[in-house]
Amino acid sequence: MASYLVNPAAVEKARALIDARQYVLDSDWSDSQPSPDDENRYLEGHSWEDFAAWHLGLTEGSTDETKARHGFVYGDFRRVHRKGLIACHFRAAEWGHKEIELAAHDLLQHLDNTAR
């Protein structure tokens, strides 16, 4: 199983989006999460750094400018999705990636507190 590091740029971007109220509170994450084609379209107009900022995890040992380097997407390349954060939290907990789990949990709490 891959090992992941928390991506501080993604945590910062997610917090900034939440603070700017750029979020979706109720979505069907399976329909909203970016597909491989969505990722390719995003990368046509954005840098790998921009792409990385949408992923809470960076795969240890993977080459930087590859999709394999990035895991735990939390939004649709425009907004944070609450259910995206829940999915990140759940998957990280299930797979034993504690730092990612805690980052997703903290962002979820920040979103819930902001959306009140």
DSSP file (Angstrom, degrees, kcal/mol; ACC not computed):
  #  RESIDUE AA STRUCTURE BP1 BP2  ACC     N-H-->O    O-->H-N    N-H-->O    O-->H-N    TCO  KAPPA ALPHA  PHI   PSI    X-CA   Y-CA   Z-CA
    1    1 A M              0   0    0      0, 0.0     2,-0.0     0, 0.0    94,-0.0   0.000 360.0 360.0 360.0 141.9    0.0    0.0    0.0
    2    2 A A        -     0   0    0      1,-0.1     2,-0.4    57,-0.0    59,-0.1  -0.291 360.0-133.8 -68.0 152.0    1.2    3.5   -0.8
    3    3 A S        -     0   0    0     57,-0.3    57,-3.1    94,-0.0     2,-0.4  -0.871  22.2-157.5-104.8 143.7    2.4    5.9    1.9
    4    4 A Y  E     -A   59   0A   0     -2,-0.4     2,-0.4    55,-0.3    55,-0.2  -0.921  10.7-152.3-124.9 147.2    1.2    9.5    1.8
    5    5 A L  E     -A   58   0A   0     53,-2.5    53,-2.5    -2,-0.4     2,-0.2  -0.879  36.2-103.0-107.2 147.3    2.4   12.8    3.2
    6    6 A V  E     -A   57   0A   0     -2,-0.4    51,-0.2    51,-0.2     3,-0.1  -0.513  30.5-134.0 -67.0 137.2   -0.1   15.6    4.0
    7    7 A N    >>  -     0   0    0     49,-2.6     4,-1.9    -2,-0.2     3,-0.8  -0.824  15.9-166.3 -94.6 100.4    0.0   18.2    1.3
    8    8 A P  H 3> S+     0   0    0      0, 0.0     4,-2.4     0, 0.0     5,-0.2   0.832  86.9  57.9 -59.2 -33.1    0.2   21.6    3.2
    9    9 A A  H 3> S+     0   0    0      1,-0.2     4,-2.3     2,-0.2     5,-0.1   0.869 106.8  48.7 -64.9 -35.2   -0.6   23.5    0.0
   10   10 A A  H <> S+     0   0    0     -3,-0.8     4,-2.8    45,-0.3     5,-0.2   0.900 110.3  50.0 -70.6 -41.3   -3.9   21.6   -0.4
   11   11 A V  H  X S+     0   0    0     -4,-1.9     4,-2.4     2,-0.2    -2,-0.2   0.927 113.1  47.5 -61.8 -44.0   -4.8   22.1    3.3
   12   12 A E  H  X S+     0   0    0     -4,-2.4     4,-2.4     2,-0.2    -2,-0.2   0.916 113.0  47.8 -63.2 -44.5   -4.2   25.8    2.8
   13   13 A K  H  X S+     0   0    0     -4,-2.3     4,-2.7     2,-0.2     5,-0.2   0.927 111.5  50.0 -64.0 -45.0   -6.2   26.0   -0.4
   14   14 A A  H  X S+     0   0    0     -4,-2.8     4,-2.5     1,-0.2    -2,-0.2   0.921 111.5  48.9 -60.8 -44.1   -9.1   24.1    1.1
   15   15 A R  H  X S+     0   0    0     -4,-2.4     4,-2.8    -5,-0.2    -1,-0.2   0.921 111.6  49.3 -60.2 -44.2   -9.1   26.5    4.1
   16   16 A A  H  X S+     0   0    0     -4,-2.4     4,-1.8     2,-0.2    -2,-0.2   0.902 111.5  48.9 -63.5 -41.1   -9.0   29.5    1.9
   17   17 A L  H  <>S+     0   0    0     -4,-2.7     5,-3.3     2,-0.2    -1,-0.2   0.909 112.1  48.6 -64.5 -41.6  -11.9   28.2   -0.3
   18   18 A I  H ><5S+     0   0    0     -4,-2.5     3,-1.8     3,-0.2    -2,-0.2   0.937 110.6  50.5 -62.7 -46.2  -13.9   27.4    2.8
   19   19 A D  H 3<5S+     0   0    0     -4,-2.8    -1,-0.2     1,-0.3    -2,-0.2   0.838 110.7  49.6 -61.5 -32.5  -13.3   30.9    4.2
   20   20 A A  T 3<5S-     0   0    0     -4,-1.8    -1,-0.3    -5,-0.2    -2,-0.2   0.361 117.3-117.3 -86.1   5.1  -14.4   32.4    0.8
   21   21 A R  T < 5 +     0   0    0     -3,-1.8     2,-1.0     1,-0.2    -3,-0.2   0.835  65.8 146.3  60.7  36.2  -17.5   30.2    1.0
   22   22 A Q      < +     0   0    0     -5,-3.3    58,-2.3    -6,-0.1     2,-0.3  -0.641  36.8 107.6 -99.5  72.9  -16.5   28.3   -2.1
   23   23 A Y  E     -c   80   0B   0     -2,-1.0     2,-0.5    56,-0.2    58,-0.2  -0.952  62.0-134.9-146.5 162.8  -18.0   25.0   -1.0
   24   24 A V  E     -c   81   0B   0     56,-2.5    58,-2.8    -2,-0.3    59,-0.3  -0.991  13.0-168.4-121.3 121.8  -20.9   22.6   -1.6
   25   25 A L  S    S+     0   0    0     -2,-0.5     2,-0.4     1,-0.3    -1,-0.1   0.818  76.5  28.5 -82.6 -31.1  -22.5   21.2    1.5
   26   26 A D  S    S+     0   0    0     56,-0.1     2,-0.3     2,-0.0    -1,-0.3  -0.916  75.9 136.2-137.7 109.7  -24.6   18.4   -0.1
   27   27 A S        -     0   0    0     -2,-0.4     2,-1.0    -3,-0.2     3,-0.1  -0.936  59.8-106.0-142.3 164.5  -23.6   16.7   -3.3
   28   28 A D    >>  -     0   0    0     -2,-0.3     4,-1.8     1,-0.2     3,-1.5  -0.838  35.1-163.1 -91.5  99.7  -23.4   13.2   -4.7
   29   29 A W  H 3> S+     0   0    0     -2,-1.0     4,-2.9     1,-0.3    -1,-0.2   0.820  84.4  61.7 -60.1 -33.7  -19.6   12.8   -4.4
   30   30 A S  H 34 S+     0   0    0      1,-0.2    -1,-0.3     2,-0.2    -2,-0.0   0.824 114.2  36.3 -63.5 -28.2  -19.5    9.9   -6.8
   31   31 A D  H <4 S+     0   0    0     -3,-1.5    -2,-0.2     1,-0.1    -1,-0.2   0.729 121.4  46.5 -89.8 -25.9  -20.9   12.2   -9.5
   32   32 A S  H  < S+     0   0    0     -4,-1.8    -2,-0.2     2,-0.1    -3,-0.2   0.779  85.1  97.5 -90.7 -29.7  -19.0   15.3   -8.4
   33   33 A Q  S  < S-     0   0    0     -4,-2.9    43,-0.1    -5,-0.2     5,-0.1  -0.322  88.3 -93.6 -65.7 145.1  -15.5   14.1   -7.9
   34   34 A P        -     0   0    0      0, 0.0    -1,-0.1     0, 0.0    -2,-0.1  -0.300  36.6-144.2 -62.8 135.4  -13.2   14.7  -10.9
   35   35 A S     >  -     0   0    0     -4,-0.1     4,-2.5    -3,-0.1     5,-0.2  -0.423  34.1 -97.8 -85.0 168.8  -12.9   11.9  -13.4
   36   36 A P  H  > S+     0   0    0      0, 0.0     4,-2.2     0, 0.0     5,-0.1   0.881 128.8  51.6 -55.5 -37.2   -9.7   11.1  -15.2
   37   37 A D  H  > S+     0   0    0      2,-0.2     4,-2.5     1,-0.2     5,-0.2   0.899 108.1  51.1 -66.8 -39.6  -11.0   13.2  -18.2
   38   38 A D  H  > S+     0   0    0      2,-0.2     4,-2.5     1,-0.2    -1,-0.2   0.908 110.0  50.5 -61.3 -41.6  -11.8   16.1  -15.8
   39   39 A E  H  X S+     0   0    0     -4,-2.5     4,-2.5     2,-0.2    -2,-0.2   0.918 110.0  49.5 -61.8 -43.8   -8.2   15.9  -14.4
   40   40 A N  H  X S+     0   0    0     -4,-2.2     4,-1.2     2,-0.2    -2,-0.2   0.915 111.5  48.5 -62.7 -43.5   -6.8   15.9  -18.0
   41   41 A R  H  X S+     0   0    0     -4,-2.5     4,-0.8     1,-0.2     3,-0.3   0.910 111.6  50.3 -63.1 -41.5   -8.9   19.0  -18.9
   42   42 A Y  H >X S+     0   0    0     -4,-2.5     3,-1.1     1,-0.2     4,-0.8   0.924 108.9  51.5 -62.0 -44.2   -7.8   20.7  -15.7
   43   43 A L  H 3< S+     0   0    0     -4,-2.5    -1,-0.2     1,-0.3    -2,-0.2   0.731  97.5  67.9 -68.0 -21.7   -4.2   20.0  -16.4
   44   44 A E  H 3< S+     0   0    0     -4,-1.2    -1,-0.3    -3,-0.3    -2,-0.2   0.829 116.2  25.3 -64.2 -30.4   -4.5   21.5  -19.9
   45   45 A G  H << S+     0   0    0     -3,-1.1     2,-0.3    -4,-0.8    -2,-0.2   0.384 121.1  54.4-116.1   3.1   -5.0   24.9  -18.4
   46   46 A H  S  < S-     0   0    0     -4,-0.8     2,-0.1    -5,-0.1     0, 0.0  -0.903  77.9-106.0-137.2 162.6   -3.3   24.7  -15.0
   47   47 A S     >  -     0   0    0     -2,-0.3     4,-2.2     1,-0.1     5,-0.1  -0.345  32.9-110.9 -81.7 165.7    0.1   23.7  -13.5
   48   48 A W  H  > S+     0   0    0      1,-0.2     4,-2.8     2,-0.2     5,-0.2   0.835 121.2  58.9 -63.2 -32.6    0.9   20.5  -11.6
   49   49 A E  H  > S+     0   0    0      2,-0.2     4,-1.5     1,-0.2    -1,-0.2   0.918 106.1  47.1 -62.6 -43.6    1.2   22.8   -8.5
   50   50 A D  H  4 S+     0   0    0      2,-0.2     4,-0.3     1,-0.2    -2,-0.2   0.923 112.9  49.6 -61.7 -44.5   -2.4   23.9   -9.1
   51   51 A F  H >< S+     0   0    0     -4,-2.2     3,-1.6     1,-0.2    -2,-0.2   0.915 108.1  53.4 -60.2 -44.9   -3.5   20.3   -9.5
   52   52 A A  H >< S+     0   0    0     -4,-2.8     3,-2.3     1,-0.3    -1,-0.2   0.840  95.7  68.4 -60.4 -34.2   -1.7   19.2   -6.4
   53   53 A A  T 3< S+     0   0    0     -4,-1.5    -1,-0.3     1,-0.3   -39,-0.2   0.598  94.0  58.6 -66.3  -9.3   -3.5   21.8   -4.3
   54   54 A W  T <  S+     0   0    0     -3,-1.6    20,-1.5    -4,-0.3    21,-0.5   0.319  96.6  74.3 -96.8   6.6   -6.7   19.8   -4.8
   55   55 A H  E <   - B   0  73A   0     -3,-2.3   -45,-0.3    18,-0.2    18,-0.2  -0.976  62.3-158.5-127.4 122.4   -5.3   16.7   -3.2
   56   56 A L  E    S+     0   0A   0     16,-2.5   -49,-2.6    -2,-0.5     2,-0.4   0.699  78.0  57.7 -70.7 -18.9   -4.7   16.3    0.5
   57   57 A G  E     -AB   6  71A   0     14,-2.6    14,-2.5   -51,-0.2     2,-0.5  -0.906  60.0-160.8-121.4 143.8   -2.1   13.6    0.0
   58   58 A L  E     -AB   5  70A   0    -53,-2.5   -53,-2.5    -2,-0.4     2,-0.4  -0.987  29.7-124.1-116.8 124.4    1.2   13.3   -1.8
   59   59 A T  E >   -A    4   0A   0     10,-2.9     3,-1.4    -2,-0.5   -55,-0.3  -0.513  25.7-124.2 -71.6 122.6    2.3    9.7   -2.6
   60   60 A E  T 3  S+     0   0    0    -57,-3.1   -57,-0.3    -2,-0.4     3,-0.1  -0.456  92.3  16.3 -66.4 135.7    5.7    9.1   -1.2
   61   61 A G  T 3  S+     0   0    0      1,-0.3    -1,-0.2    -2,-0.2     2,-0.2   0.324  95.2 122.1  87.1  -8.2    8.2    7.9   -3.8
   62   62 A S  S <  S-     0   0    0     -3,-1.4    -1,-0.3     7,-0.1     2,-0.1  -0.599  72.1 -99.0 -87.9 151.1    6.1    8.9   -6.8
   63   63 A T    >   -     0   0    0     -2,-0.2     3,-0.6     1,-0.1     6,-0.3  -0.421  34.4-122.3 -66.6 140.3    7.4   11.3   -9.4
   64   64 A D  T 3  S+     0   0    0      1,-0.2     2,-1.9    -2,-0.1     5,-0.2   0.920 100.7  48.9 -54.4 -59.5    6.2   14.9   -8.9
   65   65 A E  T 3  S+     0   0    0      3,-0.1     2,-0.3     4,-0.1    -1,-0.2  -0.328  93.5  94.8 -89.6  58.5    4.4   15.7  -12.2
   66   66 A T  S X  S-     0   0    0     -2,-1.9     3,-1.1    -3,-0.6     4,-0.3  -0.970  78.8-123.4-138.7 153.5    2.3   12.6  -12.4
   67   67 A K  G >  S+     0   0    0     -2,-0.3     3,-1.8     1,-0.2    -1,-0.1   0.832 109.5  67.7 -64.5 -31.1   -1.2   11.8  -11.4
   68   68 A A  G 3  S+     0   0    0      1,-0.3    -1,-0.2   -10,-0.0    -9,-0.1   0.734  90.6  63.8 -62.0 -21.5    0.1    8.9   -9.3
   69   69 A R  G <  S+     0   0    0     -3,-1.1   -10,-2.9    -6,-0.3     2,-0.4   0.714  96.2  69.2 -72.1 -21.1    1.8   11.5   -7.0
   70   70 A H  E <   +B   58   0A   0     -3,-1.8     2,-0.3    -4,-0.3   -12,-0.2  -0.860  57.3 162.0-114.5 131.4   -1.6   12.9   -5.9
   71   71 A G  E     +B   57   0A   0    -14,-2.5   -14,-2.6    -2,-0.4    -3,-0.0  -0.940  46.9  42.2-140.0 162.5   -4.3   11.4   -3.7
   72   72 A F  E     -     0   0A   0     -2,-0.3   -16,-2.5   -17,-0.2    -1,-0.2   0.976  64.0-161.0  67.9  60.4   -7.3   12.3   -1.7
   73   73 A V  E     -B   55   0A   0    -18,-0.2   -18,-0.2    -3,-0.1    -1,-0.1  -0.498  10.8-175.2 -69.6 139.2   -9.0   14.8   -3.9
   74   74 A Y        +     0   0    0    -20,-1.5     7,-2.1    -2,-0.2    11,-0.3   0.420  56.9  27.5-119.1  -2.5  -11.5   17.0   -1.9
   75   75 A G  B    S-D   80   0B   0    -21,-0.5     5,-0.2     5,-0.2   -52,-0.0  -0.849  76.7-103.9-150.4-175.8  -13.2   19.1   -4.5
   76   76 A D        -     0   0    0      3,-1.7     4,-0.1    -2,-0.3   -22,-0.0   0.074  69.5 -92.4-105.5  22.0  -14.2   19.5   -8.1
   77   77 A F  S    S+     0   0    0      2,-0.3     3,-0.1     1,-0.1   -44,-0.0   0.524 124.7  50.0  74.5   9.0  -11.4   22.0   -9.2
   78   78 A R  S    S+     0   0    0      1,-0.5     2,-0.3   -56,-0.0    -1,-0.1   0.482 115.2  14.7-133.4 -40.4  -13.7   24.9   -8.3
   79   79 A R  S    S-     0   0    0    -55,-0.0    -3,-1.7   -58,-0.0    -1,-0.5  -0.945  72.6-106.0-140.5 156.5  -15.1   24.3   -4.9
   80   80 A V  E     -cD  23  75B   0    -58,-2.3   -56,-2.5    -2,-0.3     2,-0.5  -0.633  33.0-147.6 -75.8 139.0  -14.6   22.2   -1.8
   81   81 A H  E  >  -c   24   0B   0     -7,-2.1     4,-2.1    -2,-0.3     3,-0.4  -0.957   8.4-146.6-111.2 127.3  -17.2   19.4   -1.4
   82   82 A R  H  > S+     0   0    0    -58,-2.8     4,-2.3    -2,-0.5    -1,-0.2   0.919 104.7  49.6 -55.3 -44.4  -18.2   18.4    2.1
   83   83 A K  H  > S+     0   0    0    -59,-0.3     4,-2.2     1,-0.2    -1,-0.3   0.770 105.4  58.4 -70.3 -23.3  -18.7   14.9    1.0
   84   84 A G  H  > S+     0   0    0     -3,-0.4     4,-2.3   -10,-0.3    -1,-0.2   0.908 107.6  46.3 -66.8 -42.4  -15.3   15.0   -0.7
   85   85 A L  H  X S+     0   0    0     -4,-2.1     4,-2.7   -11,-0.3    -2,-0.2   0.899 111.8  51.4 -65.3 -39.9  -13.8   15.8    2.7
   86   86 A I  H  X S+     0   0    0     -4,-2.3     4,-2.9     2,-0.2    -2,-0.2   0.919 109.8  49.9 -61.8 -42.7  -15.8   13.0    4.3
   87   87 A A  H  X S+     0   0    0     -4,-2.2     4,-2.8     2,-0.2     5,-0.3   0.909 111.3  48.8 -62.7 -42.0  -14.6   10.6    1.6
   88   88 A C  H  X S+     0   0    0     -4,-2.3     4,-2.5     2,-0.2     5,-0.2   0.934 113.4  47.3 -61.2 -46.0  -11.0   11.7    2.2
   89   89 A H  H  X S+     0   0    0     -4,-2.7     4,-2.3     2,-0.2    -2,-0.2   0.936 114.8  45.4 -61.0 -48.4  -11.4   11.2    6.0
   90   90 A F  H  X S+     0   0    0     -4,-2.9     4,-2.8     2,-0.2    -2,-0.2   0.940 115.1  45.9 -63.4 -49.3  -13.1    7.8    5.6
   91   91 A R  H  X S+     0   0    0     -4,-2.8     4,-2.3     1,-0.2     6,-0.2   0.909 113.4  49.6 -62.1 -42.6  -10.6    6.4    3.1
   92   92 A A  H  X>S+     0   0    0     -4,-2.5     5,-2.8    -5,-0.3     4,-0.7   0.913 113.6  46.1 -64.0 -41.7   -7.6    7.7    5.1
   93   93 A A  H ><5S+     0   0    0     -4,-2.3     3,-0.7    -5,-0.2    -2,-0.2   0.920 113.0  50.4 -64.9 -43.6   -9.0    6.1    8.3
   94   94 A E  H 3<5S+     0   0    0     -4,-2.8    -2,-0.2     1,-0.2    -1,-0.2   0.869 116.5  40.3 -62.1 -38.2   -9.7    2.9    6.5
   95   95 A W  H 3<5S-     0   0    0     -4,-2.3    -1,-0.2    -5,-0.2    -2,-0.2   0.401 114.5-111.5 -96.3   1.4   -6.2    2.7    5.0
   96   96 A G  T <<5 +     0   0    0     -3,-0.7     2,-1.1    -4,-0.7    -3,-0.2   0.782  66.7 143.5  77.7  28.0   -4.4    3.8    8.1
   97   97 A H     >< +     0   0    0     -5,-2.8     4,-2.5    -6,-0.2     3,-0.4  -0.685  22.2 176.2 -98.1  79.2   -3.1    7.2    6.8
   98   98 A K  H  > S+     0   0    0     -2,-1.1     4,-2.6     1,-0.2     5,-0.2   0.840  71.6  52.2 -59.2 -42.0   -3.5    9.0   10.1
   99   99 A E  H  > S+     0   0    0      2,-0.2     4,-2.1     1,-0.2    -1,-0.2   0.896 112.9  45.2 -65.5 -39.0   -2.1   12.4    9.1
  100  100 A I  H  > S+     0   0    0     -3,-0.4     4,-2.7     2,-0.2     5,-0.2   0.919 111.9  53.5 -66.9 -43.7   -4.4   12.6    6.1
  101  101 A E  H  X S+     0   0    0     -4,-2.5     4,-2.4     1,-0.2    -2,-0.2   0.928 111.4  45.0 -55.6 -47.7   -7.3   11.5    8.2
  102  102 A L  H  X S+     0   0    0     -4,-2.6     4,-2.7     2,-0.2    -1,-0.2   0.876 111.6  52.0 -68.4 -37.9   -6.7   14.3   10.7
  103  103 A A  H  X S+     0   0    0     -4,-2.1     4,-2.3    -5,-0.2    -2,-0.2   0.932 112.3  46.1 -63.0 -44.9   -6.2   16.9    8.0
  104  104 A A  H  X S+     0   0    0     -4,-2.7     4,-2.5     2,-0.2    -2,-0.2   0.903 112.5  51.4 -63.9 -41.2   -9.5   16.0    6.4
  105  105 A H  H  X S+     0   0    0     -4,-2.4     4,-2.5    -5,-0.2    -2,-0.2   0.933 110.0  48.6 -61.0 -46.9  -11.2   15.9    9.9
  106  106 A D  H  X S+     0   0    0     -4,-2.7     4,-2.3     1,-0.2    -2,-0.2   0.907 112.8  48.0 -61.6 -41.9   -9.9   19.4   10.7
  107  107 A L  H  X S+     0   0    0     -4,-2.3     4,-2.7     2,-0.2    -1,-0.2   0.890 110.3  52.1 -66.1 -38.6  -11.0   20.8    7.4
  108  108 A L  H  X S+     0   0    0     -4,-2.5     4,-2.7     2,-0.2    -2,-0.2   0.913 110.4  47.9 -63.0 -42.8  -14.5   19.2    7.8
  109  109 A Q  H  X S+     0   0    0     -4,-2.5     4,-2.5     2,-0.2     5,-0.2   0.909 111.9  50.4 -64.2 -41.6  -14.8   20.8   11.2
  110  110 A H  H  X S+     0   0    0     -4,-2.3     4,-2.3     2,-0.2    -2,-0.2   0.921 111.8  48.2 -62.5 -43.6  -13.7   24.2    9.8
  111  111 A L  H  X S+     0   0    0     -4,-2.7     4,-2.6     2,-0.2    -2,-0.2   0.943 112.2  48.2 -61.9 -48.1  -16.3   23.8    7.0
  112  112 A D  H  X S+     0   0    0     -4,-2.7     4,-0.5     1,-0.2    -2,-0.2   0.892 113.6  47.2 -62.1 -39.5  -19.1   22.9    9.4
  113  113 A N  H  < S+     0   0    0     -4,-2.5     3,-0.4     1,-0.2    -1,-0.2   0.871 114.5  47.2 -68.9 -36.6  -18.3   25.8   11.7
  114  114 A T  H  < S+     0   0    0     -4,-2.3    -2,-0.2     1,-0.2    -1,-0.2   0.872 108.9  54.0 -71.7 -37.6  -18.1   28.2    8.8
  115  115 A A  H  <        0   0    0     -4,-2.6    -1,-0.2     1,-0.2    -2,-0.2   0.557 360.0 360.0 -78.3  -7.4  -21.3   27.1    7.2
  116  116 A R     <        0   0    0     -4,-0.5    -1,-0.2    -3,-0.4    -2,-0.1   0.513 360.0 360.0 -61.4 360.0  -23.4   27.6   10.3
